[in-house]
Amino acid sequence: MTTPTPEFTPNTPQAKDIIGSSQDQFLQNFQTLYNAFAKNHVALDAVSGAGNHKVIDLSQQNKNIQTSNNELSMYSRDVTGQTNQLFMRFENNQPEFQFSNQQPTFTHSPGVNTTFITFLPGNLVVFFGTVGPTGSLSLEPYPLSNICSATFCAVGTTPRNTPFTTVVESGGKITSITLEKNFYYFIVVGNP
């Protein structure tokens, strides 16, 4: 919420105050709270949607936010090579995951290969594009711990050979997929 204007008087009324003598300060406090609330919410006296958010401001965090039982955290964080992104963490300090992402990113085009990358909520990374015969589909800079789905479709009007694929691992992560026999459109979904 925004800072209230005019000044909110938190010490009104005092225990010794007579309610009638503090009425103007009471009214000013209620109006100040109403105005501050209305900056990011549907007004409390609206016909419908009263109190619903219009805008949510999430300040950038530099560390993981701790969560307790029955608690969910949503926060923003700056991601190298992207911009501020929305992160979520479920109850009991389960692993955080990036919930939002920038638009698809063109990563590299060595020879006939063209690769784009984007993210999906739930800690999923999506690689898509084209790869040529005896080409290697690089999964950098996000090597995968596992592949959820991999689809290859031959380029052209007549499907030819079924792709022969080889998964290349390094340090427990899948770093690339090698294909042979044709040019393919591809989409690979996995967890980084």
Secondary structure, 3 states (H helix, E strand, C coil): CCCCCCCCCCCCCCCCCCHHHHHHHHHHHHHHHHHHHHCCECCCCCCCCCCCECCCCCCECCCCCCCCCCCCEEEEEECCCCCEEEEEECCCCCCCEECCCCCCEEEECCCCCEEEEEEECCCEEEEEEEECCCCEEECCCCCECEEEEEEEEECCCCCCCCCEEEEEEECCEEEEEEEECCCEEEEEEEEC
